[in-house]
Amino acid sequence: MGTVTEEKMSHLNDRGEVHMVDVGEKSITRREATAEGEVLMTEDLVSRFLDGDLPKGDAAATARVAGIMAAKKTHELIPLCHPLPISGVEVSLESTGHGIRVLAKVSTDGRTGVEMEAMTAVSVAALTIYDMVKGIDRNVEIASIRLLRKAGGRSGTWERS
């Protein structure tokens, strides 16, 4: 994990108080972010989830829609996030054998990045999966929510190694 350097923290004003960064002077550029997480569960429950064989119905479709909705509402959930004109959100789910991998890709043409939107999409999709299967197995666990890639803006492209 990276460390904080001597750079000024952008969400603190000159008095050290938290504030929302003014991005009005930044250029509008194409920005994308991809995040992932995993919902760990038994192989049998993974199969039931993917087959749509759950008491609450099509859990995969519900989780994908929840992730999309969450990305669009990130600024309402995370205090210092800006409302963004999101141009695309893609949430995909795949078996890892011992769980479901949640992958979210978010894009915008804007003045600030969509990393938080991608991570919020993954988080809420994973929570929705948990909600859809908890009646069968409460041992299900959400793990490893993390940013995989971001592109655009002043700092360019970053990818997890």
N, C-alpha and C positions, 0 to 999 in steps of 0.2 A: 504494500500500500504506500502511496505517496505521502510526503510530509508537507506541512505548511511552512512556507518560506517567510522571509521578511517582507514580502509584498503586502501592500495595503489590502485588507479584506474589503471587497467591493460592496458588501451589504452593511458596512458600518460607515456612519457619517463622521465628520471631523471631531465630533464629541464622543465617538465610540458607541453611538446609538444605532440600533437596527433600523434600516430604511429600505425601501424598494429602489433598486438601481434605475436611474433614468437612462433608457436605451435609445432615446429619441435621436441622438447624433450618430448612432451606428448605422452602417449600410444594411440595406435589405439584401440578403443573400439566401440561396437555397441551403437549408439546414436539415439534416437527418440524424436520427439516433436509433440504435437497436439495443434492446435489453433482453435479458432472459432470467428465468427462474425455474425452479422445479418443485413439483408437488410429489412427494415421496409416498408410495402406497404399495400394497401387495400386488403381485403380478395378476392375481385373479381380479382385483378391483380395477387395475389398469384395463384389462380386457373388457370388463363390464362397462367402464366409462366409455371406451372407444366404440363399443357395440351399441351404446345408447340404452343399455339394460339397467337403468337405475329407477328407483321409485319416483324421483323428481323429474324424470324425462330426459331430454337431450341436454346433458350437462355441458358437452363441448360447445354447442351453439350458444348456450346461455353464457358460458365463460368468455367466449370470443366477443359477444356483444357487450358484456360488462367491461371488458378491457378497453374496447373502443370508446364506450361512454366515459370511462375514467380518464382516458387521455384527454378528452375534450373538456373535462371539468378539473383538470389538475390545478389551475389557478384558483379554484374555489377551495381546494384542500390544502395546498402548500402555501403558507402565508406570503412569501416573497416572490412567487412565480407570476409572470405576466400572462394575461390572456393572449393567446396566439391564434392567428388564422391558420389552423391546421389544415393541410391540404390532403393528407392521407394517414390512415392508421391501418396497419395490418397486424392481426393477432393470429398466431398459428400455434397448434398444439400437436405434440407428437410423443409417442411412447419412448421411454428410455429403458423399458423392461421392468424397472423398479419404480416407475413414476411417470409423470407427464411433464414434459418440457414445455414451458410457455415462452414464446418468442414474440416480441412486439417491435415493430418498426414504425416510426412516426416521422413525418416530413412536413415542412412548412417553407414558405418564402417569408422570412421575417428578420427582425433585428436581434433576436436572441435564440438560443438553441432549444431543442426539444428533448434533452436528456431526461428531465424530470417527467415529461409526458410519457416517454417510453417505459420508464421504471414504474410509474403509477399504473400504466396499462397492465404490466406484468403482475404487479402486486394485487390489483383488484381481480384480475382473471384468476390468479392463484387462490385468492380468498373465496371466490365464487366456486371454484372446483371443490375446495374444502367444504363449503356449505352444501354442495350437491351430494357429497359422499359421506358426510359425517354421521348420518344415520346408520350407515353400514359399518363404518370403522372410524373411531375417534383417534386412532394412532397415526392417521395421516399427518404429514409434516410438510411445511413450506420451507424451502431452502434456497440459498445461493441466488438471491435477487441481485443482479449486477448489470452495469452498463457494459456492452460489448464493443460498441463503435459509435463515434459521433463524427459528423462531417459538416463543414461549412463554418462561416464566421471567421473572425480574425485569427483564431488558433488553428484553423484548418482541420485536418483529419487526425483522429486518435483511434487506435484499436487496441483492445486488450491483448496482451501477449500470451 
